Amino acid sequence: MYYDEGRTMEAIAQQLEVSRSTVSRMLRDAREEGLVEITLRPPGAYRLRELRRRVSERFGLQAHVVGAGPEAGERARLQAVAAAGAELLQGMLVPDMTVGVAWGTTTSALVGHLRPSPTPGLRIVQLNGAINTEGSGLTYVSTVLAKAASLWDATVHHFPVPAFFDYASTRDAMWKERSVQRVLEVQRQCTLAVFGVGAFDAEVPSHVYTNNYLSDANRRELERDGAVGDVCTVFLRADGSWRDVAMNARSTGPQPTQLARIPRRLLLAAGPRKAVPLRAALRAGVATDLVVDEVTATSLLALR
């Protein structure tokens, strides 16, 4: 009578020949016992649902659009995406899984939102090298992976090589070393990968572009090659191509074809300036699942 027919408590009390307070108590008890459930839907829920549908259909993946509108600052938007990504990632974990993690600003933020979730036999493997020209970078990545490992009770397999070699021939020689081969083999066993997308001019700077990984000459070379951003330190053009971008011959991250062999691939992106490299990443087929804020999703869909 109250919820379906919209009748008042006074009218119901008269028909049932009870007091109004009795009707009020019956309604309260119905909610407490689960006979009645009340759901509140935020005003922007339809907009987010429509963005999710359009992104999913256009790029052939499972999109998750986070409600962080234009009024939100860029760092707040990043944290919203990281929190949603962390929650989604927790639900993907299963015993004896190998999870590949590519370091970066977004994945670091994601790890900050993880909650304790011990998973038997879980392994974490670093997907790309982190050492830069000053010899740093490894400590940063090790700290991030160690935090995830402690929350999941997982073991970590580090990849102690540079993010970019000076010479492609040096990279090729290192790839023949048994210590490197061992890590590459663990990477090949991944059933889940977690990574972000890098942009040269992101509002919250991508770690690879601000911590002595690229020289001015590198940037000019990437500009000549038409690169718009990177995934796992492999640079992409706007159309999703990467094979003849010269810098990639010296990169230590997995190429899109290698990522595509991993069954579940969770990509996180926050900030509208990442729309172009994000589209490149999705055109390259690197993701099965995407977490993105609504402003970036809108910018992504507006690209032609």
PASEBA-1860 file (N, C-alpha, C; in nm, 3 decimals):
! residues 304
1> MYYDEGRT> 0.081/-0.121/0.000/0.000/0.000/0.000/0.086/0.128/0.000 ~ 0.191/0.127/0.079/0.270/0.248/0.097/0.362/0.270/-0.023 ~ 0.436/0.164/-0.065/0.535/0.181/-0.170/0.478/0.164/-0.310 ~ 0.391/0.067/-0.331/0.337/0.042/-0.466/0.219/0.133/-0.499 ~ 0.133/0.155/-0.402/0.011/0.232/-0.429/0.025/0.379/-0.390 ~ 0.130/0.412/-0.313/0.153/0.551/-0.276/0.054/0.605/-0.175 ~ -0.004/0.518/-0.097/-0.103/0.563/0.002/-0.033/0.614/0.127 ~ -0.099/0.702/0.200/-0.040/0.759/0.322/-0.052/0.660/0.437
9> MEAIAQQL> 0.030/0.683/0.540/0.023/0.596/0.658/-0.112/0.610/0.729 ~ -0.169/0.730/0.725/-0.301/0.750/0.788/-0.407/0.666/0.719 ~ -0.406/0.665/0.585/-0.505/0.588/0.510/-0.487/0.439/0.534 ~ -0.362/0.395/0.540/-0.335/0.253/0.564/-0.381/0.214/0.704 ~ -0.355/0.302/0.804/-0.395/0.274/0.943/-0.547/0.260/0.954 ~ -0.620/0.346/0.882/-0.766/0.338/0.886/-0.816/0.207/0.827 ~ -0.759/0.164/0.713/-0.806/0.040/0.651/-0.773/-0.081/0.737 ~ -0.655/-0.082/0.797/-0.614/-0.197/0.878/-0.665/-0.189/1.021
17> EVSRSTVS> -0.724/-0.073/1.054/-0.777/-0.051/1.189/-0.667/-0.065/1.295 ~ -0.556/0.001/1.266/-0.445/0.008/1.361/-0.404/0.154/1.372 ~ -0.311/0.181/1.463/-0.264/0.318/1.478/-0.160/0.353/1.371 ~ -0.143/0.482/1.351/-0.041/0.528/1.254/0.097/0.483/1.296 ~ 0.126/0.485/1.427/0.257/0.442/1.476/0.282/0.294/1.446 ~ 0.176/0.213/1.446/0.192/0.071/1.412/0.232/0.055/1.265 ~ 0.168/0.133/1.179/0.205/0.129/1.037/0.351/0.173/1.020 ~ 0.392/0.278/1.089/0.529/0.326/1.080/0.627/0.219/1.124
25> RMLRDARE> 0.589/0.150/1.235/0.677/0.043/1.286/0.685/-0.074/1.187 ~ 0.575/-0.110/1.123/0.574/-0.218/1.025/0.663/-0.184/0.904 ~ 0.658/-0.059/0.861/0.743/-0.016/0.749/0.891/-0.021/0.788 ~ 0.920/0.022/0.910/1.058/0.017/0.959/1.107/-0.126/0.966 ~ 1.025/-0.216/1.020/1.063/-0.357/1.032/1.084/-0.420/0.894 ~ 1.002/-0.380/0.798/1.016/-0.436/0.663/1.151/-0.399/0.602 ~ 1.197/-0.276/0.627/1.329/-0.236/0.576/1.440/-0.311/0.649 ~ 1.429/-0.323/0.781/1.533/-0.390/0.858/1.546/-0.537/0.824
33> EGLVEITL> 1.433/-0.601/0.791/1.434/-0.744/0.760/1.464/-0.772/0.613 ~ 1.480/-0.667/0.535/1.514/-0.685/0.394/1.395/-0.708/0.303 ~ 1.271/-0.700/0.355/1.154/-0.712/0.268/1.143/-0.593/0.175 ~ 1.195/-0.479/0.220/1.196/-0.357/0.140/1.340/-0.308/0.130 ~ 1.386/-0.277/0.009/1.519/-0.222/-0.012/1.505/-0.087/-0.082 ~ 1.577/0.012/-0.031/1.572/0.146/-0.089/1.707/0.176/-0.151 ~ 1.707/0.213/-0.279/1.830/0.241/-0.352/1.832/0.387/-0.394 ~ 1.944/0.453/-0.369/1.962/0.591/-0.413/2.053/0.592/-0.534
41> RPPGAYRL> 2.014/0.658/-0.639/2.092/0.664/-0.761/2.139/0.807/-0.783 ~ 2.274/0.829/-0.789/2.324/0.965/-0.808/2.268/1.026/-0.937 ~ 2.254/1.158/-0.941/2.197/1.225/-1.059/2.271/1.194/-1.188 ~ 2.404/1.170/-1.179/2.481/1.146/-1.301/2.492/1.000/-1.340 ~ 2.418/0.911/-1.272/2.432/0.768/-1.298/2.400/0.732/-1.442 ~ 2.294/0.792/-1.498/2.259/0.760/-1.637/2.370/0.805/-1.731 ~ 2.426/0.923/-1.709/2.534/0.974/-1.794/2.654/0.879/-1.792 ~ 2.692/0.833/-1.672/2.805/0.741/-1.661/2.775/0.609/-1.730
49> RELRRRVS> 2.654/0.561/-1.715/2.615/0.435/-1.777/2.621/0.445/-1.929 ~ 2.578/0.558/-1.982/2.581/0.578/-2.127/2.724/0.590/-2.178 ~ 2.809/0.661/-2.104/2.951/0.668/-2.142/3.014/0.530/-2.141 ~ 2.984/0.454/-2.038/3.039/0.318/-2.028/2.996/0.234/-2.149 ~ 2.869/0.243/-2.185/2.819/0.165/-2.298/2.888/0.206/-2.428 ~ 2.901/0.336/-2.451/2.959/0.383/-2.576/3.107/0.347/-2.589 ~ 3.183/0.364/-2.480/3.326/0.328/-2.484/3.341/0.178/-2.505 ~ 3.262/0.098/-2.433/3.270/-0.048/-2.445/3.242/-0.092/-2.588
57> ERFGLQAH> 3.137/-0.037/-2.649/3.099/-0.078/-2.783/3.199/-0.032/-2.888 ~ 3.251/0.090/-2.873/3.343/0.141/-2.974/3.475/0.067/-2.976 ~ 3.525/0.030/-2.857/3.659/-0.028/-2.850/3.660/-0.177/-2.816 ~ 3.544/-0.237/-2.799/3.537/-0.381/-2.778/3.601/-0.430/-2.650 ~ 3.569/-0.363/-2.540/3.622/-0.403/-2.410/3.518/-0.377/-2.303 ~ 3.554/-0.406/-2.179/3.466/-0.377/-2.065/3.512/-0.246/-2.002 ~ 3.433/-0.141/-2.019/3.470/-0.009/-1.968/3.404/0.017/-1.833 ~ 3.475/0.087/-1.747/3.424/0.130/-1.617/3.451/0.280/-1.608
65> VVGAGPEA> 3.346/0.361/-1.608/3.360/0.506/-1.608/3.333/0.559/-1.468 ~ 3.428/0.633/-1.415/3.422/0.684/-1.278/3.365/0.825/-1.277 ~ 3.278/0.851/-1.183/3.215/0.982/-1.171/3.307/1.086/-1.110 ~ 3.391/1.146/-1.190/3.477/1.257/-1.147/3.468/1.364/-1.255 ~ 3.378/1.458/-1.238/3.345/1.554/-1.342/3.443/1.668/-1.355 ~ 3.409/1.767/-1.439/3.498/1.880/-1.465/3.535/1.959/-1.340 ~ 3.449/1.956/-1.239/3.478/2.032/-1.118/3.588/1.969/-1.034 ~ 3.616/1.842/-1.058/3.720/1.772/-0.982/3.858/1.813/-1.034
73> GERARLQA> 3.954/1.828/-0.945/4.091/1.857/-0.986/4.153/1.734/-1.049 ~ 4.266/1.752/-1.118/4.328/1.640/-1.189/4.378/1.532/-1.094 ~ 4.432/1.572/-0.980/4.479/1.471/-0.886/4.361/1.398/-0.821 ~ 4.253/1.470/-0.797/4.133/1.404/-0.744/4.078/1.305/-0.846 ~ 4.084/1.342/-0.973/4.038/1.252/-1.079/4.125/1.127/-1.085 ~ 4.256/1.146/-1.073/4.348/1.032/-1.071/4.317/0.939/-0.955 ~ 4.294/0.995/-0.837/4.267/0.913/-0.719/4.134/0.839/-0.733 ~ 4.036/0.901/-0.796/3.907/0.834/-0.817/3.922/0.714/-0.909
81> VAAAGAEL> 3.998/0.730/-1.017/4.023/0.620/-1.109/4.105/0.511/-1.040 ~ 4.205/0.552/-0.963/4.290/0.454/-0.892/4.208/0.373/-0.792 ~ 4.118/0.440/-0.719/4.036/0.369/-0.621/3.943/0.269/-0.688 ~ 3.880/0.310/-0.798/3.790/0.219/-0.871/3.869/0.105/-0.932 ~ 3.988/0.135/-0.984/4.072/0.030/-1.041/4.118/-0.071/-0.937 ~ 4.151/-0.022/-0.818/4.193/-0.111/-0.711/4.081/-0.206/-0.671 ~ 3.960/-0.153/-0.663/3.845/-0.237/-0.627/3.819/-0.343/-0.734 ~ 3.829/-0.304/-0.859/3.810/-0.399/-0.969/3.920/-0.505/-0.968
89> LQGMLVPD> 4.042/-0.461/-0.948/4.156/-0.554/-0.947/4.142/-0.657/-0.836 ~ 4.099/-0.613/-0.717/4.082/-0.707/-0.605/3.990/-0.823/-0.645 ~ 3.885/-0.792/-0.721/3.790/-0.895/-0.761/3.842/-0.989/-0.868 ~ 3.954/-0.955/-0.931/4.011/-1.040/-1.036/4.111/-1.142/-0.982 ~ 4.155/-1.123/-0.858/4.260/-1.209/-0.804/4.207/-1.349/-0.772 ~ 4.285/-1.450/-0.809/4.254/-1.589/-0.776/4.383/-1.657/-0.732 ~ 4.375/-1.765/-0.655/4.497/-1.835/-0.612/4.583/-1.881/-0.729 ~ 4.715/-1.879/-0.706/4.814/-1.927/-0.802/4.819/-1.845/-0.931
97> MTVGVAWG> 4.773/-1.723/-0.925/4.775/-1.634/-1.042/4.908/-1.560/-1.049 ~ 4.951/-1.529/-1.172/5.066/-1.441/-1.192/5.016/-1.308/-1.248 ~ 5.044/-1.200/-1.175/4.997/-1.066/-1.212/5.114/-0.982/-1.259 ~ 5.106/-0.930/-1.379/5.209/-0.842/-1.430/5.173/-0.697/-1.403 ~ 5.267/-0.620/-1.350/5.242/-0.480/-1.317/5.346/-0.393/-1.387 ~ 5.300/-0.295/-1.463/5.389/-0.197/-1.524/5.388/-0.072/-1.437 ~ 5.505/-0.027/-1.395/5.513/0.086/-1.304/5.472/0.216/-1.373 ~ 5.431/0.311/-1.292/5.393/0.441/-1.344/5.313/0.518/-1.241
105> TTTSALVG> 5.280/0.642/-1.271/5.206/0.728/-1.178/5.071/0.669/-1.142 ~ 4.999/0.617/-1.242/4.864/0.567/-1.218/4.865/0.436/-1.140 ~ 4.954/0.344/-1.176/4.958/0.218/-1.102/5.007/0.239/-0.959 ~ 5.095/0.336/-0.939/5.137/0.368/-0.802/5.019/0.416/-0.719 ~ 4.936/0.502/-0.779/4.816/0.549/-0.709/4.720/0.434/-0.681 ~ 4.707/0.342/-0.776/4.620/0.226/-0.756/4.664/0.144/-0.636 ~ 4.792/0.117/-0.627/4.844/0.036/-0.515/4.813/0.104/-0.381 ~ 4.811/0.236/-0.381/4.779/0.309/-0.259/4.636/0.287/-0.211
113> HLRPSPTP> 4.549/0.236/-0.299/4.409/0.212/-0.262/4.378/0.065/-0.239 ~ 4.477/-0.022/-0.253/4.452/-0.164/-0.232/4.426/-0.192/-0.084 ~ 4.346/-0.294/-0.056/4.321/-0.338/0.080/4.378/-0.479/0.099 ~ 4.404/-0.520/0.221/4.458/-0.654/0.244/4.370/-0.762/0.182 ~ 4.430/-0.849/0.105/4.356/-0.957/0.040/4.451/-1.073/0.013 ~ 4.496/-1.144/0.118/4.590/-1.255/0.100/4.536/-1.358/0.001 ~ 4.617/-1.390/-0.099/4.576/-1.484/-0.204/4.683/-1.590/-0.220 ~ 4.654/-1.716/-0.186/4.757/-1.822/-0.190/4.821/-1.837/-0.328
121> GLRIVQLN> 4.953/-1.846/-0.328/5.026/-1.874/-0.451/5.035/-1.759/-0.549 ~ 4.995/-1.639/-0.509/4.996/-1.525/-0.601/5.138/-1.478/-0.627 ~ 5.168/-1.447/-0.752/5.298/-1.393/-0.790/5.278/-1.258/-0.861 ~ 5.366/-1.163/-0.833/5.367/-1.034/-0.901/5.498/-1.024/-0.979 ~ 5.487/-0.989/-1.107/5.608/-0.972/-1.186/5.609/-0.833/-1.249 ~ 5.723/-0.770/-1.243/5.743/-0.637/-1.301/5.750/-0.651/-1.453 ~ 5.671/-0.574/-1.526/5.661/-0.591/-1.671/5.766/-0.512/-1.749 ~ 5.819/-0.405/-1.692/5.918/-0.327/-1.767/6.026/-0.278/-1.673
129> GAINTEGS> 6.146/-0.261/-1.729/6.257/-0.213/-1.649/6.234/-0.072/-1.597 ~ 6.308/-0.036/-1.492/6.282/0.093/-1.428/6.406/0.179/-1.407 ~ 6.524/0.126/-1.429/6.646/0.202/-1.404/6.660/0.312/-1.509 ~ 6.694/0.434/-1.466/6.712/0.544/-1.559/6.859/0.581/-1.571 ~ 6.889/0.690/-1.640/7.028/0.725/-1.668/7.107/0.761/-1.543 ~ 7.037/0.795/-1.434/7.106/0.828/-1.309/7.115/0.708/-1.216 ~ 7.068/0.592/-1.262/7.076/0.472/-1.180/6.962/0.456/-1.083 ~ 6.870/0.552/-1.078/6.758/0.543/-0.985/6.637/0.484/-1.057
137> GLTYVSTV> 6.527/0.474/-0.986/6.406/0.419/-1.045/6.370/0.285/-0.988 ~ 6.472/0.202/-0.962/6.446/0.068/-0.912/6.387/0.072/-0.772 ~ 6.435/0.163/-0.688/6.383/0.174/-0.552/6.236/0.215/-0.553 ~ 6.203/0.309/-0.639/6.064/0.355/-0.653/5.972/0.239/-0.688 ~ 6.010/0.162/-0.789/5.926/0.051/-0.834/5.922/-0.060/-0.729 ~ 6.036/-0.089/-0.669/6.041/-0.194/-0.568/5.948/-0.164/-0.451 ~ 5.941/-0.037/-0.411/5.853/0.003/-0.301/5.707/-0.019/-0.336 ~ 5.670/0.017/-0.458/5.531/-0.001/-0.503/5.494/-0.148/-0.506
145> LAKAASLW> 5.580/-0.231/-0.565/5.549/-0.374/-0.576/5.551/-0.442/-0.440 ~ 5.642/-0.398/-0.353/5.649/-0.457/-0.219/5.522/-0.429/-0.140 ~ 5.463/-0.312/-0.157/5.340/-0.280/-0.086/5.226/-0.370/-0.133 ~ 5.214/-0.388/-0.265/5.111/-0.477/-0.317/5.133/-0.620/-0.267 ~ 5.258/-0.663/-0.268/5.289/-0.800/-0.225/5.254/-0.822/-0.079 ~ 5.279/-0.722/0.006/5.247/-0.738/0.148/5.097/-0.745/0.172 ~ 5.020/-0.673/0.091/4.873/-0.674/0.106/4.813/-0.804/0.054 ~ 4.876/-0.862/-0.047/4.823/-0.984/-0.108/4.894/-1.111/-0.060
153> DATVHHFP> 4.998/-1.094/0.021/5.081/-1.208/0.064/5.138/-1.279/-0.059 ~ 5.192/-1.199/-0.150/5.242/-1.251/-0.277/5.393/-1.243/-0.284 ~ 5.452/-1.317/-0.376/5.595/-1.307/-0.405/5.616/-1.212/-0.522 ~ 5.732/-1.146/-0.527/5.761/-1.047/-0.630/5.879/-1.092/-0.715 ~ 5.866/-1.074/-0.846/5.977/-1.099/-0.939/6.012/-0.965/-1.003 ~ 6.126/-0.909/-0.963/6.169/-0.781/-1.016/6.235/-0.797/-1.153 ~ 6.240/-0.688/-1.226/6.303/-0.687/-1.358/6.412/-0.580/-1.355 ~ 6.531/-0.615/-1.303/6.635/-0.515/-1.277/6.715/-0.476/-1.402
161> VPAFFDYA> 6.647/-0.415/-1.498/6.712/-0.367/-1.619/6.667/-0.223/-1.643 ~ 6.736/-0.148/-1.730/6.692/-0.012/-1.758/6.554/-0.008/-1.823 ~ 6.488/0.104/-1.807/6.362/0.123/-1.880/6.392/0.129/-2.030 ~ 6.504/0.195/-2.065/6.548/0.203/-2.205/6.698/0.180/-2.210 ~ 6.742/0.090/-2.294/6.885/0.072/-2.316/6.937/0.182/-2.408 ~ 7.066/0.210/-2.401/7.126/0.308/-2.490/7.135/0.255/-2.633 ~ 7.150/0.123/-2.645/7.166/0.063/-2.776/7.075/-0.060/-2.787 ~ 7.013/-0.075/-2.901/6.927/-0.191/-2.922/7.006/-0.321/-2.914
169> STRDAMWK> 7.131/-0.317/-2.958/7.215/-0.438/-2.954/7.242/-0.482/-2.811 ~ 7.253/-0.385/-2.718/7.273/-0.420/-2.577/7.149/-0.488/-2.522 ~ 7.033/-0.436/-2.557/6.909/-0.500/-2.514/6.900/-0.642/-2.567 ~ 6.931/-0.661/-2.695/6.924/-0.794/-2.754/7.018/-0.891/-2.684 ~ 7.136/-0.842/-2.647/7.232/-0.928/-2.578/7.182/-0.962/-2.437 ~ 7.128/-0.864/-2.366/7.076/-0.888/-2.232/6.961/-0.987/-2.233 ~ 6.881/-0.985/-2.338/6.765/-1.075/-2.346/6.806/-1.222/-2.356 ~ 6.937/-1.246/-2.384/6.988/-1.383/-2.391/7.040/-1.431/-2.256
177> ERSVQRVL> 7.055/-1.340/-2.160/7.105/-1.376/-2.028/7.001/-1.460/-1.953 ~ 7.047/-1.560/-1.879/6.955/-1.649/-1.808/6.874/-1.575/-1.703 ~ 6.935/-1.477/-1.635/6.862/-1.404/-1.532/6.746/-1.325/-1.592 ~ 6.767/-1.268/-1.710/6.661/-1.195/-1.778/6.558/-1.292/-1.836 ~ 6.606/-1.401/-1.892/6.516/-1.502/-1.947/6.420/-1.556/-1.841 ~ 6.469/-1.567/-1.718/6.384/-1.618/-1.610/6.267/-1.524/-1.585 ~ 6.294/-1.392/-1.582/6.187/-1.295/-1.560/6.091/-1.293/-1.679 ~ 6.146/-1.298/-1.800/6.061/-1.299/-1.918/5.969/-1.420/-1.920
185> EVQRQCTL> 6.018/-1.532/-1.869/5.934/-1.652/-1.863/5.820/-1.634/-1.764 ~ 5.848/-1.569/-1.650/5.741/-1.542/-1.554/5.639/-1.447/-1.616 ~ 5.687/-1.347/-1.691/5.595/-1.256/-1.760/5.503/-1.332/-1.855 ~ 5.558/-1.432/-1.925/5.477/-1.509/-2.019/5.369/-1.592/-1.949 ~ 5.384/-1.612/-1.819/5.286/-1.689/-1.743/5.175/-1.602/-1.684 ~ 5.180/-1.472/-1.710/5.078/-1.381/-1.657/4.940/-1.416/-1.712 ~ 4.842/-1.411/-1.625/4.702/-1.420/-1.669/4.628/-1.289/-1.642 ~ 4.697/-1.194/-1.580/4.640/-1.063/-1.554/4.752/-0.960/-1.559
193> AVFGVGAF> 4.729/-0.849/-1.629/4.825/-0.739/-1.635/4.757/-0.610/-1.594 ~ 4.832/-0.523/-1.526/4.780/-0.395/-1.478/4.876/-0.285/-1.522 ~ 4.824/-0.182/-1.587/4.912/-0.078/-1.639/4.832/0.049/-1.669 ~ 4.905/0.157/-1.691/4.843/0.283/-1.730/4.887/0.321/-1.869 ~ 4.855/0.442/-1.909/4.899/0.495/-2.038/4.969/0.627/-2.011 ~ 5.083/0.647/-2.076/5.161/0.768/-2.055/5.134/0.872/-2.162 ~ 5.135/0.998/-2.122/5.117/1.109/-2.214/5.227/1.211/-2.191 ~ 5.275/1.273/-2.297/5.385/1.369/-2.285/5.346/1.492/-2.204
201> DAEVPSHV> 5.218/1.533/-2.212/5.176/1.658/-2.149/5.061/1.637/-2.052 ~ 5.057/1.523/-1.985/4.947/1.494/-1.892/4.943/1.596/-1.780 ~ 4.820/1.624/-1.730/4.804/1.720/-1.621/4.880/1.673/-1.496 ~ 4.866/1.545/-1.462/4.950/1.484/-1.359/5.059/1.410/-1.435 ~ 5.183/1.457/-1.433/5.287/1.406/-1.522/5.309/1.256/-1.509 ~ 5.324/1.190/-1.623/5.359/1.049/-1.624/5.503/1.034/-1.576 ~ 5.527/0.934/-1.493/5.657/0.918/-1.428/5.771/0.906/-1.530 ~ 5.747/0.837/-1.641/5.854/0.814/-1.737/5.899/0.942/-1.805
209> YTNNYLSD> 5.813/1.047/-1.806/5.847/1.170/-1.875/5.906/1.277/-1.783 ~ 5.915/1.248/-1.655/5.960/1.351/-1.560/6.075/1.307/-1.471 ~ 6.129/1.188/-1.493/6.231/1.138/-1.401/6.356/1.086/-1.473 ~ 6.403/1.167/-1.570/6.531/1.142/-1.637/6.535/1.011/-1.714 ~ 6.422/0.970/-1.768/6.421/0.853/-1.854/6.442/0.890/-2.001 ~ 6.402/1.011/-2.037/6.412/1.055/-2.176/6.493/1.183/-2.185 ~ 6.586/1.187/-2.278/6.663/1.310/-2.303/6.587/1.396/-2.403 ~ 6.634/1.518/-2.421/6.573/1.606/-2.521/6.584/1.543/-2.660
217> ANRRELER> 6.696/1.476/-2.685/6.714/1.410/-2.815/6.613/1.297/-2.832 ~ 6.586/1.224/-2.723/6.485/1.117/-2.729/6.349/1.174/-2.763 ~ 6.315/1.284/-2.700/6.184/1.345/-2.725/6.171/1.391/-2.870 ~ 6.276/1.450/-2.923/6.271/1.494/-3.062/6.256/1.374/-3.157 ~ 6.327/1.267/-3.124/6.317/1.146/-3.205/6.175/1.089/-3.201 ~ 6.114/1.087/-3.083/5.978/1.037/-3.069/5.879/1.125/-3.144 ~ 5.903/1.256/-3.140/5.816/1.348/-3.213/5.825/1.323/-3.363 ~ 5.947/1.302/-3.413/5.964/1.273/-3.556/5.894/1.143/-3.595
225> DGAVGDVC> 5.894/1.047/-3.504/5.831/0.917/-3.532/5.680/0.920/-3.513 ~ 5.627/1.034/-3.467/5.482/1.047/-3.452/5.425/0.985/-3.326 ~ 5.508/0.959/-3.225/5.459/0.898/-3.101/5.371/0.996/-3.024 ~ 5.264/0.946/-2.965/5.174/1.031/-2.886/5.172/0.991/-2.739 ~ 5.231/0.879/-2.703/5.234/0.833/-2.565/5.286/0.691/-2.559 ~ 5.272/0.629/-2.444/5.326/0.493/-2.431/5.239/0.406/-2.343 ~ 5.254/0.277/-2.360/5.200/0.176/-2.270/5.315/0.083/-2.232 ~ 5.344/0.073/-2.103/5.454/-0.012/-2.055/5.587/0.031/-2.118
233> TVFLRADG> 5.608/0.161/-2.139/5.726/0.221/-2.201/5.747/0.177/-2.345 ~ 5.644/0.130/-2.411/5.646/0.108/-2.556/5.563/0.219/-2.619 ~ 5.622/0.296/-2.709/5.559/0.416/-2.762/5.467/0.384/-2.879 ~ 5.355/0.456/-2.883/5.251/0.433/-2.982/5.224/0.560/-3.063 ~ 5.187/0.540/-3.189/5.133/0.649/-3.269/4.983/0.659/-3.244 ~ 4.923/0.765/-3.297/4.781/0.787/-3.275/4.695/0.674/-3.331 ~ 4.744/0.607/-3.435/4.666/0.499/-3.495/4.689/0.365/-3.426 ~ 4.769/0.364/-3.320/4.795/0.241/-3.246/4.916/0.164/-3.294
241> SWRDVAMN> 4.985/0.211/-3.398/5.104/0.141/-3.447/5.224/0.171/-3.358 ~ 5.321/0.082/-3.360/5.439/0.097/-3.275/5.565/0.032/-3.334 ~ 5.551/-0.054/-3.431/5.662/-0.140/-3.471/5.785/-0.064/-3.519 ~ 5.769/0.044/-3.595/5.885/0.114/-3.649/5.913/0.245/-3.577 ~ 5.864/0.259/-3.452/5.907/0.370/-3.368/6.044/0.332/-3.313 ~ 6.147/0.408/-3.351/6.286/0.368/-3.325/6.313/0.341/-3.177 ~ 6.256/0.422/-3.089/6.283/0.409/-2.946/6.241/0.273/-2.892 ~ 6.144/0.211/-2.954/6.093/0.084/-2.903/6.193/-0.030/-2.914
249> ARSTGPQP> 6.291/-0.015/-3.001/6.395/-0.118/-3.012/6.483/-0.121/-2.889 ~ 6.478/-0.015/-2.809/6.559/-0.007/-2.687/6.475/-0.016/-2.560 ~ 6.343/-0.031/-2.575/6.254/-0.038/-2.459/6.251/-0.178/-2.401 ~ 6.223/-0.188/-2.271/6.219/-0.319/-2.206/6.077/-0.366/-2.176 ~ 5.976/-0.288/-2.212/5.839/-0.327/-2.184/5.784/-0.421/-2.289 ~ 5.677/-0.493/-2.258/5.615/-0.583/-2.356/5.544/-0.505/-2.465 ~ 5.558/-0.549/-2.588/5.488/-0.487/-2.699/5.340/-0.524/-2.695 ~ 5.255/-0.447/-2.763/5.111/-0.477/-2.762/5.076/-0.621/-2.799
257> TQLARIPR> 5.149/-0.680/-2.894/5.121/-0.819/-2.931/5.151/-0.914/-2.816 ~ 5.252/-0.881/-2.737/5.284/-0.964/-2.621/5.180/-0.945/-2.510 ~ 5.139/-0.820/-2.489/5.033/-0.794/-2.391/4.905/-0.868/-2.428 ~ 4.875/-0.872/-2.557/4.749/-0.931/-2.603/4.739/-1.080/-2.571 ~ 4.851/-1.144/-2.542/4.848/-1.287/-2.506/4.803/-1.310/-2.362 ~ 4.798/-1.202/-2.283/4.755/-1.212/-2.144/4.602/-1.204/-2.141 ~ 4.534/-1.300/-2.079/4.387/-1.306/-2.087/4.315/-1.181/-2.036 ~ 4.356/-1.128/-1.922/4.291/-1.009/-1.866/4.393/-0.897/-1.858
265> RLLLAAGP> 4.355/-0.780/-1.911/4.449/-0.668/-1.916/4.377/-0.542/-1.872 ~ 4.411/-0.496/-1.752/4.342/-0.384/-1.689/4.421/-0.255/-1.713 ~ 4.361/-0.162/-1.785/4.423/-0.034/-1.818/4.350/0.077/-1.744 ~ 4.426/0.167/-1.681/4.369/0.281/-1.610/4.418/0.409/-1.674 ~ 4.326/0.507/-1.689/4.364/0.636/-1.748/4.284/0.747/-1.683 ~ 4.351/0.855/-1.645/4.284/0.969/-1.583/4.341/1.098/-1.640 ~ 4.253/1.186/-1.682/4.295/1.316/-1.735/4.269/1.327/-1.883 ~ 4.200/1.432/-1.929/4.163/1.444/-2.070/4.281/1.453/-2.166
273> RKAVPLRA> 4.397/1.498/-2.120/4.513/1.501/-2.210/4.566/1.362/-2.242 ~ 4.514/1.263/-2.172/4.551/1.125/-2.204/4.457/1.062/-2.306 ~ 4.359/1.139/-2.353/4.261/1.083/-2.446/4.326/1.031/-2.574 ~ 4.418/1.107/-2.633/4.481/1.066/-2.759/4.568/0.942/-2.740 ~ 4.661/0.939/-2.642/4.736/0.815/-2.622/4.648/0.699/-2.577 ~ 4.541/0.728/-2.504/4.450/0.621/-2.464/4.384/0.559/-2.586 ~ 4.338/0.643/-2.679/4.280/0.590/-2.802/4.383/0.506/-2.877 ~ 4.508/0.551/-2.881/4.613/0.474/-2.948/4.629/0.337/-2.882
281> ALRAGVAT> 4.627/0.335/-2.749/4.642/0.210/-2.676/4.526/0.115/-2.705 ~ 4.404/0.170/-2.709/4.287/0.086/-2.735/4.286/0.038/-2.880 ~ 4.333/0.120/-2.972/4.346/0.076/-3.112/4.449/-0.035/-3.126 ~ 4.550/-0.032/-3.039/4.653/-0.137/-3.041/4.605/-0.266/-2.975 ~ 4.488/-0.262/-2.913/4.429/-0.382/-2.854/4.494/-0.428/-2.726 ~ 4.546/-0.334/-2.646/4.621/-0.375/-2.527/4.532/-0.407/-2.407 ~ 4.404/-0.369/-2.409/4.322/-0.379/-2.288/4.197/-0.464/-2.312 ~ 4.160/-0.537/-2.207/4.029/-0.603/-2.203/3.935/-0.530/-2.109
289> DLVVDEVT> 3.993/-0.457/-2.013/3.917/-0.383/-1.913/3.978/-0.244/-1.900 ~ 3.892/-0.143/-1.892/3.938/-0.005/-1.884/3.867/0.066/-1.769 ~ 3.945/0.138/-1.687/3.889/0.227/-1.586/3.931/0.368/-1.622 ~ 3.832/0.457/-1.638/3.859/0.592/-1.687/3.760/0.688/-1.621 ~ 3.800/0.812/-1.602/3.707/0.911/-1.546/3.617/0.964/-1.656 ~ 3.506/1.025/-1.616/3.405/1.065/-1.714/3.453/1.174/-1.810 ~ 3.537/1.264/-1.763/3.587/1.370/-1.851/3.677/1.311/-1.959 ~ 3.765/1.219/-1.920/3.853/1.155/-2.016/3.774/1.068/-2.112
297> ATSLLALR> 3.672/0.997/-2.061/3.586/0.916/-2.148/3.516/1.002/-2.251 ~ 3.467/1.118/-2.208/3.400/1.211/-2.301/3.498/1.261/-2.406 ~ 3.619/1.297/-2.364/3.722/1.343/-2.459/3.760/1.233/-2.556 ~ 3.770/1.110/-2.507/3.802/0.995/-2.591/3.698/0.976/-2.701 ~ 3.571/0.983/-2.664/3.464/0.962/-2.760/3.452/1.077/-2.860 ~ 3.501/1.195/-2.821/3.493/1.312/-2.910/3.600/1.311/-3.017 ~ 3.702/1.227/-3.002/3.810/1.222/-3.101/3.760/1.164/-3.232 ~ 3.810/1.215/-3.341/3.773/1.165/-3.473/3.895/1.116/-3.549
END
